[in-house]
Amino acid sequence: MIYCTVSVGEEISKKYQYEINQLSKSQKVVILTDSPQYFNNCEIIHYKRNIFSYYEKLPFLLRLVLENKQRIVYFDVDSINLIDNKFDFDMESVYTYKIFQNENFTIEKLREDSGYTLTLDIYEKLGYKMCNYVHERFISIPYSEKVKSVLDDILMLQPIFEETYSKNKVWKNPSRLNLKRYSETGCGYGEGGALSVVLKNHDINIKSIFGKNLI
């Protein structure tokens, strides 16, 4: 199994270096980082942008899938506790941490959440339909002939999501308290909305690593 993660910033890289390096002793770990000095056992891809983007995890992961022609497991660096070497993946499904059952709610109900409102605006502008939401903390994508098209769509959506979910965006009465924290750190933090709709548009099945398709 090949694992990958993103660690941008010296503080977080230093904090999780031990856990990441321990994993890399037994598994191949590819890390996108601007602090390679903390990850001696990993394959390094240098993060070169001047701004941190949460969205970068998506093209990073998909490119690895294409390059290696096999399933890759992505985890947020602060969620390494989710890694289990006994994962039982099927051959075709994308696996994620959780799947939020958005399709069971009306658009009006979802728009009560200020974060979802912006995602819905993007969907409506591009002619996309509402879909269940893939949690971005953990994502495992298998290799298939669809991956190149998925990557193309993710790259097309990247500037839209990064501009919509911009760094230092002022949130008025955010219904999810972490939106303010995310905006203070970087841009592109609605990335799960992009991946979710692209997977739906390409008719790719998604499952939760906890064995429940919908939470």
C-alpha positions in Angstrom: 0.0 0.0 0.0 1.2 3.5 -0.8 0.2 6.3 1.6 0.4 10.0 1.1 -0.2 13.2 3.1 0.4 17.0 3.1 2.3 18.8 5.7 2.9 22.5 5.1 4.5 24.7 7.8 7.3 23.9 10.2 5.0 23.8 13.2 2.8 21.0 12.0 5.6 19.1 10.3 7.7 19.1 13.5 4.7 18.0 15.5 3.9 14.9 13.4 7.3 13.9 12.2 7.7 11.0 14.5 4.4 9.3 13.6 4.9 9.9 9.9 8.5 8.5 9.9 7.4 5.5 11.9 4.7 4.7 9.3 7.3 5.1 6.5 9.5 2.4 8.0 7.0 -0.2 7.0 5.0 1.5 4.2 5.8 3.8 1.4 4.8 7.3 2.3 4.8 10.2 -0.1 4.5 13.6 1.5 3.8 17.0 -0.1 5.7 19.5 2.2 7.7 22.6 2.5 9.6 21.1 5.4 11.4 18.0 4.1 14.0 18.0 6.8 11.5 16.4 9.2 10.6 13.4 7.0 13.8 11.5 6.4 12.1 8.2 5.5 9.5 9.6 3.1 9.4 10.3 -0.6 9.3 14.1 -0.8 7.3 16.3 -3.2 8.1 19.9 -2.5 5.2 22.3 -1.8 6.2 25.5 -3.6 3.1 27.8 -3.5 3.3 31.0 -1.4 -0.2 30.3 0.1 -1.4 27.1 1.7 -4.3 25.4 -0.1 -6.3 22.6 1.4 -7.4 21.8 -2.2 -3.8 20.7 -3.2 -4.4 17.3 -1.6 -6.8 16.4 -4.4 -4.5 16.8 -7.5 -1.6 15.5 -5.4 -3.5 12.3 -4.6 -4.9 11.7 -8.1 -1.5 12.3 -9.8 0.0 9.6 -7.5 -2.7 7.2 -8.5 -2.0 7.8 -12.2 1.7 7.6 -11.8 1.7 4.4 -9.8 -1.4 2.8 -11.4 -2.6 1.5 -8.1 -4.8 2.5 -5.1 -3.3 5.3 -3.0 -4.4 6.2 0.6 -4.4 9.8 1.5 -4.8 11.0 5.2 -4.5 14.4 6.7 -1.3 14.6 8.6 -3.1 15.2 11.9 -5.3 12.2 11.3 -2.6 9.5 11.0 -4.4 7.7 13.8 -6.9 6.6 11.1 -4.3 4.5 9.3 -4.9 0.7 9.6 -2.7 -1.6 7.7 -5.6 -4.1 7.6 -7.9 -2.0 5.4 -10.2 -4.2 3.3 -10.8 -2.3 0.1 -12.7 -3.5 -2.9 -11.3 -3.0 -6.4 -13.5 -0.1 -7.6 -14.8 2.1 -4.8 -13.4 5.3 -3.4 -13.1 5.2 0.4 -13.5 8.1 2.7 -13.6 9.0 6.4 -17.3 9.8 6.4 -20.1 10.4 3.9 -22.6 13.1 4.7 -26.0 12.3 3.4 -26.8 15.6 1.7 -29.1 14.1 -0.9 -31.6 13.4 1.9 -32.0 17.2 2.5 -33.7 19.9 0.5 -31.5 22.6 -1.0 -33.2 25.1 1.3 -32.2 23.2 4.3 -28.6 22.8 3.2 -28.4 26.5 2.5 -28.9 27.2 6.2 -25.2 26.3 6.4 -23.1 29.1 5.1 -20.3 26.8 4.0 -22.7 24.6 1.9 -24.3 27.7 0.4 -21.1 28.6 -1.4 -20.7 25.0 -2.7 -24.2 25.0 -3.9 -23.6 28.3 -5.7 -20.7 26.6 -7.6 -22.8 23.5 -8.4 -25.7 25.6 -9.7 -23.4 27.8 -11.8 -21.8 24.8 -13.4 -25.1 22.8 -13.8 -24.2 20.1 -11.2 -26.7 18.3 -9.1 -26.5 18.0 -5.3 -24.6 15.0 -4.0 -23.6 13.3 -0.8 -20.5 14.9 0.7 -17.1 13.1 1.0 -15.2 13.9 4.1 -11.7 15.1 3.1 -9.7 13.8 6.2 -9.2 10.4 4.6 -9.5 9.5 0.9 -8.4 6.3 -0.9 -8.7 6.2 -4.7 -8.1 3.1 -6.8 -6.6 3.2 -10.3 -9.0 3.0 -13.2 -9.5 4.5 -16.6 -11.6 7.2 -15.1 -8.9 8.7 -12.9 -7.4 11.0 -15.7 -10.8 12.5 -16.3 -11.4 12.9 -12.6 -8.1 14.7 -12.3 -8.9 17.0 -15.2 -12.2 18.0 -13.6 -10.6 18.6 -10.2 -8.0 20.9 -11.8 -10.7 22.8 -13.6 -12.5 23.3 -10.3 -9.4 24.3 -8.3 -9.3 28.0 -9.0 -13.1 28.3 -8.5 -12.9 26.6 -5.0 -9.8 28.5 -4.0 -11.3 31.8 -4.9 -14.7 30.9 -3.3 -13.1 29.6 -0.1 -10.4 32.2 0.1 -7.8 32.8 2.7 -8.9 35.4 5.3 -12.5 35.2 4.1 -14.8 37.0 6.5 -17.6 34.6 7.5 -20.8 36.2 8.9 -22.4 33.9 11.4 -20.8 30.7 10.1 -22.8 27.7 11.1 -19.7 25.6 11.2 -17.2 27.2 13.6 -14.2 25.7 11.9 -14.7 27.8 8.8 -13.1 30.8 10.4 -10.1 28.8 11.5 -9.7 27.3 8.1 -9.8 30.7 6.4 -7.1 32.0 8.7 -4.8 29.1 7.6 -5.3 29.0 3.8 -7.6 28.7 0.9 -9.5 26.0 -0.9 -11.0 24.4 2.2 -14.3 23.4 0.6 -12.3 20.7 -1.3 -14.6 17.8 -0.3 -17.4 19.5 -2.3 -15.3 19.4 -5.5 -14.3 15.7 -5.1 -17.8 14.7 -4.2 -19.5 16.1 -7.2 -16.8 14.9 -9.6 -17.0 11.4 -8.3 -20.8 11.5 -8.7 -20.5 12.9 -12.3 -18.2 10.0 -13.2 -20.5 7.4 -11.5 -17.8 6.3 -9.1 -19.0 4.5 -6.0 -17.9 5.8 -2.5 -17.8 4.0 0.8 -16.8 4.9 4.4 -13.8 3.2 5.9 -16.1 2.4 8.9 -18.3 0.2 6.8 -21.2 2.5 6.6 -21.9 4.1 3.2 -23.8 7.0 4.6 -23.5 8.9 7.9 
